[in-house]
């Protein structure tokens, strides 16, 4: 057991260290812009990535906003069961995020799309719509990259395919982006 734990932790460390600091900092700069311009940030994902999107929206919307004094406008599109089930039932599961973006998003906003595979149909469709409508797209994906990597304006690839490790690194990065503001490192 001890050897397995050490191996797992070692692989987790490598996955986190696989992400270039410059790319992480680039997302902080994008978040600074949307905060300064009072633009909207949307976060999406499925399964564990949906939970990470929800957690990120809370930390950016409450914690980072408290520290900055000016509120971040952030919404996880994974959190409204009514929206998700209506869109999924009446259209398709691939429409659960794009349908919400059509009501809320405007040019200059940001969509953070989180997926281990990078091929989640609902995330891909939302990113394609966002790009076509002037919304900046950020993809946070695992080593398989997928279609989301081809679409993204800003791409963060975690060089691992293990779902647990990639989702853990996703949350590390999402926390880092929030704490850059919470700890006033990235303030305007």
C-alpha positions in Angstrom: 0.0 0.0 0.0 2.8 2.5 0.9 4.5 2.0 -2.4 1.2 2.4 -4.3 0.5 5.7 -2.4 4.0 7.0 -3.1 3.6 6.1 -6.8 0.1 7.8 -7.0 1.4 11.0 -5.3 4.4 11.0 -7.6 2.2 10.8 -10.6 0.0 13.5 -9.2 2.9 15.8 -8.8 4.1 15.1 -12.4 0.6 15.9 -13.7 0.5 19.2 -11.9 4.0 20.1 -13.0 3.2 19.3 -16.6 1.2 22.5 -17.0 3.4 25.5 -18.2 3.3 28.4 -15.7 2.9 30.9 -18.6 -0.4 29.3 -19.7 -1.7 29.4 -16.1 -0.7 33.1 -15.9 -2.4 33.7 -19.2 -5.7 32.7 -17.7 -5.2 35.0 -14.8 -4.7 37.8 -17.2 -8.0 36.9 -19.0 -9.8 36.8 -15.6 -8.3 40.3 -14.8 -9.7 41.6 -18.1 -13.2 40.2 -17.5 -13.2 41.6 -13.9 -12.1 45.0 -15.0 -14.7 45.1 -17.8 -17.5 43.6 -15.7 -17.8 40.7 -18.2 -19.4 37.4 -17.4 -17.4 34.2 -16.7 -19.2 30.8 -17.4 -17.8 27.4 -16.3 -19.0 24.1 -17.6 -18.0 20.4 -17.3 -19.5 16.9 -16.7 -19.2 14.6 -13.7 -16.2 15.5 -11.6 -15.4 18.4 -14.0 -19.0 19.7 -13.4 -18.3 19.7 -9.7 -15.0 21.5 -10.3 -16.9 24.1 -12.4 -19.4 24.6 -9.6 -16.6 24.9 -6.9 -14.7 27.4 -9.1 -17.8 29.6 -9.5 -18.3 29.7 -5.8 -14.6 30.6 -5.0 -14.4 33.2 -7.7 -17.8 34.7 -7.1 -17.6 34.8 -3.3 -14.0 34.5 -2.1 -12.2 36.4 -4.9 -15.0 39.0 -5.1 -14.8 39.6 -1.4 -11.1 40.2 -1.6 -11.3 42.5 -4.7 -14.2 44.6 -3.5 -15.7 44.5 -7.0 -17.7 41.4 -7.7 -16.8 38.8 -10.3 -19.8 38.0 -12.5 -19.5 34.2 -12.6 -21.9 31.4 -13.2 -21.5 27.6 -13.4 -23.9 26.3 -16.0 -23.8 22.9 -14.3 -25.8 24.1 -11.3 -29.3 24.7 -12.6 -31.2 21.3 -12.8 -34.2 22.9 -14.3 -32.3 24.3 -17.2 -30.3 21.2 -17.7 -33.2 18.8 -17.7 -35.4 21.0 -19.9 -32.7 21.4 -22.5 -31.7 17.8 -22.3 -35.3 16.6 -22.6 -36.6 19.0 -25.2 -33.4 19.0 -27.4 -30.5 16.8 -26.4 -27.9 16.4 -23.7 -25.4 18.1 -26.1 -27.5 21.3 -25.7 -27.5 21.6 -21.9 -24.8 24.3 -21.9 -25.2 26.0 -25.3 -28.9 26.6 -24.6 -28.0 28.5 -21.5 -25.2 30.5 -23.2 -27.7 31.6 -25.8 -29.6 33.3 -23.1 -26.8 34.7 -21.0 -23.5 35.1 -23.0 -22.4 38.2 -24.8 -19.3 39.0 -26.8 -16.3 39.7 -24.5 -17.5 37.2 -21.9 -15.4 34.1 -21.1 -16.3 30.4 -21.1 -14.1 28.0 -19.1 -14.8 24.4 -20.4 -13.5 21.6 -18.2 -13.1 18.0 -19.5 -10.7 15.2 -19.0 -11.2 13.8 -22.5 -11.7 17.1 -24.2 -14.4 15.5 -26.3 -17.6 16.0 -24.2 -20.2 16.8 -26.8 -22.0 19.4 -24.7 -18.8 21.2 -23.9 -17.6 21.1 -27.5 -21.0 22.5 -28.8 -20.9 25.2 -26.2 -17.3 26.2 -27.1 -18.2 26.3 -30.8 -21.2 28.5 -30.2 -19.1 30.8 -27.9 -16.3 31.2 -30.4 -18.8 32.1 -33.1 -20.3 34.8 -30.8 -17.2 36.5 -29.6 -16.9 34.7 -26.2 -13.3 33.9 -25.2 -12.9 30.1 -24.8 -10.6 28.5 -22.3 -10.3 24.7 -22.3 -8.9 22.8 -19.3 -8.3 19.2 -20.6 -6.3 16.0 -20.0 -3.6 14.6 -22.3 -6.0 13.2 -24.9 -6.8 16.9 -25.6 -9.8 16.2 -27.8 -11.8 18.6 -30.0 -11.9 21.2 -27.2 -8.2 21.7 -27.6 -8.7 22.6 -31.3 -11.3 25.2 -30.5 -9.9 26.9 -27.5 -8.6 30.5 -27.5 -6.6 29.5 -24.4 -5.6 25.9 -23.8 -4.4 24.2 -20.6 -3.4 20.5 -21.1 -2.8 18.4 -18.0 -0.4 15.7 -19.3 -2.2 12.7 -17.8 -5.1 10.5 -18.8 -6.1 9.3 -15.3 -9.5 10.8 -14.5 -8.8 11.3 -10.8 -5.4 12.9 -11.3 -6.6 15.2 -14.1 -9.7 16.3 -12.1 -7.4 17.0 -9.1 -5.1 19.1 -11.2 -8.1 20.9 -12.7 -9.1 21.9 -9.1 -5.6 22.9 -8.3 -5.6 25.3 -11.2 -9.1 26.6 -10.6 -8.1 27.3 -7.0 -4.9 29.0 -8.1 -6.9 31.3 -10.4 -9.2 32.3 -7.6 -6.4 32.7 -5.0 -4.5 35.0 -7.4 -7.3 37.4 -6.7 -8.1 36.3 -3.1 -4.5 37.0 -2.1 -4.4 40.1 -4.3 -1.5 39.0 -6.4 -3.5 39.7 -9.6 -5.5 42.7 -8.6 -5.8 45.7 -10.9 
